[in-house]
Amino acid sequence: MDRLTPEQRRKTMQAIKGTATKGELRLAKALWKLGYRYRKNNKKIFGRPDLTFAKYKIAIFVDSEFFHGKDWETEQFRIKTNREYWIPKIERNIQRDEEVNAFLIAENWTVLRFWSKDIEKNLEVCVAKIEGTIMLMSI
């Protein structure tokens, strides 16, 4: 049973952003400040990665924990309302993420995925991982 009215739920869901989330912006700004240039949400790349370095064939995704199912085996039991909608939706998101990864890897792209909380808590570690990948690809 949902605690919100359908109108309240609709407004709440409309407020959820798909692009330019806090995690994406923090990561993008940190990379830009270091002199790295990238494309954001490049429609030409399958899966529309949040950031792409086409020269090095690096695709970066910043995934939210809820919508992309972090620790899904245990976290799915925390969903109390509208389970018949959310569980298949999130499982499809997980499956789609795997399909995108497989396609990009088959096209010789390097795929990096970060959880938004990891960027929030360990931005330097995430940036270092990207820098290391760029260094490897530029050799």
C-alpha positions in Angstrom: 0.0 0.0 0.0 1.4 3.3 -1.0 1.5 6.1 1.6 1.2 8.8 -1.1 -1.8 9.7 -3.2 -1.4 9.0 -7.0 -0.8 12.7 -7.6 1.9 12.9 -5.0 3.6 9.8 -6.3 3.5 11.1 -9.8 5.1 14.4 -8.8 7.8 12.5 -6.8 8.6 10.3 -9.7 8.7 13.2 -12.2 11.4 14.9 -10.0 13.8 12.0 -10.5 16.4 13.0 -13.0 17.8 10.6 -15.6 20.8 12.8 -16.6 22.9 15.4 -14.9 22.5 13.8 -11.5 24.6 15.0 -8.6 27.0 12.1 -9.0 27.4 12.6 -12.7 28.0 16.3 -12.2 30.6 15.8 -9.4 32.5 13.3 -11.4 32.3 15.4 -14.6 33.5 18.6 -12.9 36.4 16.8 -11.2 37.6 15.4 -14.5 37.1 18.7 -16.3 39.1 20.5 -13.6 42.0 18.0 -14.2 41.9 18.9 -17.9 40.0 15.8 -19.2 37.6 16.5 -22.0 34.6 14.1 -22.6 31.2 13.9 -24.1 28.1 13.7 -21.9 25.3 11.4 -22.7 26.5 10.7 -26.2 23.6 9.4 -28.2 25.9 7.9 -30.8 27.3 5.3 -28.3 25.0 2.4 -27.5 23.6 2.7 -24.0 24.1 6.5 -23.9 27.0 6.5 -21.4 27.0 9.4 -18.9 30.6 10.3 -20.0 32.6 9.1 -23.0 36.2 9.4 -24.0 35.8 8.4 -27.7 39.5 8.8 -28.4 40.3 6.1 -25.8 37.0 4.2 -26.2 36.1 4.6 -22.6 32.4 4.7 -21.5 31.5 5.7 -18.0 28.2 5.1 -16.3 27.1 6.6 -12.9 24.3 4.3 -11.6 21.9 5.0 -8.7 21.8 2.3 -6.1 18.0 1.9 -6.2 17.3 2.0 -9.9 20.2 -0.2 -10.9 19.9 -2.7 -8.1 23.0 -2.4 -6.0 23.2 -5.5 -3.7 19.9 -6.6 -5.3 19.8 -10.1 -3.8 19.3 -8.6 -0.3 17.9 -5.1 -1.1 14.9 -6.4 -3.1 13.3 -7.4 0.2 13.4 -3.8 1.4 10.8 -2.8 -1.2 7.5 -2.8 0.6 5.1 -1.0 -1.8 4.2 -1.8 -5.4 6.6 -4.8 -5.5 5.0 -6.2 -8.6 6.1 -3.0 -10.5 9.5 -2.3 -8.9 11.1 -5.7 -8.8 10.6 -6.5 -12.5 11.6 -2.9 -13.4 14.9 -3.0 -11.5 15.7 -6.5 -12.6 15.2 -5.3 -16.2 17.5 -2.4 -15.5 20.2 -4.8 -14.2 19.7 -7.0 -17.3 19.9 -4.0 -19.7 23.1 -2.8 -17.9 24.7 -6.2 -18.6 23.6 -6.1 -22.2 25.1 -2.6 -22.7 28.3 -3.7 -21.1 28.5 -6.8 -23.3 27.9 -4.8 -26.5 30.4 -2.1 -25.7 33.1 -4.6 -24.7 32.5 -6.5 -27.9 33.0 -3.2 -29.7 36.4 -2.8 -27.9 35.2 -0.2 -25.4 36.3 -0.1 -21.8 33.2 0.2 -19.6 33.5 1.8 -16.1 30.5 1.8 -13.8 30.3 3.7 -10.6 27.6 3.8 -7.9 26.5 7.3 -7.1 27.3 6.8 -3.4 30.9 5.8 -4.3 31.3 9.1 -6.1 29.8 10.9 -3.2 32.1 9.2 -0.7 35.2 8.4 -2.7 35.4 10.8 -5.6 39.2 10.8 -5.6 39.3 7.0 -5.9 36.8 7.1 -8.9 38.8 9.8 -10.6 42.0 7.8 -10.1 40.4 4.7 -11.6 39.4 6.8 -14.7 42.8 8.4 -14.9 44.5 5.0 -14.7 42.3 3.6 -17.5 43.0 6.6 -19.7 46.8 6.1 -19.1 46.5 2.4 -20.0 44.5 3.2 -23.2 46.9 6.0 -24.3 49.9 3.6 -24.4 
